[in-house]
């Protein structure tokens, strides 16, 4: 390629079908009400738990409707078969992200190739609150926890 051709080279960004996120308690309540009775029962159990407990519910992607419980010990997320939350798709890195729990649940991207998004914004680290939507590759997951000590999720965007 000549220098003139390099200057004219155009790049594009492909949208993976970003949708409005679950924003606020009203929309979270609406989402919960739209779930089938089995999922509503699981969400009720999570919300009633005494120990720090959370749930990731797959809203979009392979395995839509799957649920992943997260407790104080946290979880690993990735395409590796030994991941606590196994997301089987090439858009997900083998060791994509973690969720840890101290007082709050914290999401951390582990330097994945495609990145992670929290509420449609690229995030490397974020304190999670109920209703936050995490996008990892083609997967859209909503985060639901039993109690919140933080009023806003905070992300370190790159």
N, C-alpha and C positions, 0 to 999 in steps of 0.2 A: 504494500500500500504506500502511496506517495503521501507526503505531508498534507497536501490539499485534501486527499481522500480521508485522512484521519480526522481533520478538522470538521468534515461534513458528516462523519459517522454519527448516527442517531441511536440513542438507547431508549428503552421504554421500561416501565414498571408494570408488572402484571398484577392486577387486583385479584385476590383470592376470595372475592365475594364478601367483603366486609359488610357487616350488618350493624344496625344500631345496637349498642350494648344495653344490658340491663342496668338502668340508671336510677338509683334511689330505691327506697324501701317499697314504694307503691308499685313500681314495675317488678320488683323481686316478688312481692306478694302475688301479683298477677301471673308471673311465670310459675310460681309454686302451685297456684290454683289450676293452671293449665296442664299440670302433670297428671299421669295416671295415678290411681289410688295407691299402687305399690310404691311408686316414687314419692308420693306425698307422705306416706307412712314413714319412709326412711328419712326424709327431710325433717319431719316432726321429731323423730328420735334424735337426730343430730342437734336440733335446736334445743331439745330438753336435756341434753347431756350435761353433766356436772363438770367433767374434765374437759380441757380444750379439745374440741372435736370439730372437724370440718369435712366437707364433701365436695368433690369435683364431679359435676354432672356434664357428660358430653352432649352438647346441643347440636353440633354439626360435625360431620366427618364420619369415617368408618366407626362403627360401634356406637352410633347415636343412641342415647338413652343409657349408656353404661355409666356406672357410678363408681367412684373411688373414694374410700374413706381415708382420712388423714388424722392421725392423733399427735400427741406430744413428740413422738419420735420423728415426725416429718415423713417426707417421701421423696424418692428420686423419680424423675420423669424422663423417658427416652424410648428409643427403639431397641435398646439392648434387652434381651429376654429376661435379664435379672432385675430390670427396673421395677420399682414398686408400682408405678403407673406406666404400663406398657402401651405405647402408641405405635402401632404397626403401619408405618408409611415412610417412604423415602424422604419426605419433606421434614421429618423429625430426625435430629441427630441421635446417635446411640446414647450419649449422656447429654441430654438437652438442658435440663434444669432441675432445681431442687425446690422443695418447700420445707422450711424449717419452722419450728415453733419455740419461741422463748415466751414472752407474754403475748405477742402477736404472731400470726403466721406470716412468714416472709418468703416471697418468691425470688429466686435468683437464676438468671440464665447463665449457663456454664460455658459461654463462648460459642454457642451453637452457630452453625453456618447460616441458617435462615433467620435467626433471631427469634425473639418472643415478643408478644404484644399484650399489653394490659389495657383494656378498654380502648382498643384501636390505636394505641400509641406504643411505639417500640420501647421496651423496658429491659434493663439489665437487672435491677433490684427494685422490689416494691413491697411495701407492707400491704397485705391483702385485707379487704373487708367484704362482708356478704354482698353479693350482687356483682362483684368484679368479674369481668370476662377475660379469660386468658386465651390467646390464640397461639397455638404451637403448630406450625405447618398448616395442614388443612383442618385441624381440630379446633373447635371453639368449645371451651369449657367454662361453666359458670361455677364460681366459688361461693359456698354457703358455709357459714360457721355458726357455732352456738352462742357466742358472745363477742362483742367488739369493744376493745379498749381504745381503738384508734378511730377517729371520725372520718379521716380521709386517707385514701391510698396515696402513697408518695412513690414516685418512680424516678429513677436515675436514667434519663434518656440519653442516648448517644446519637 
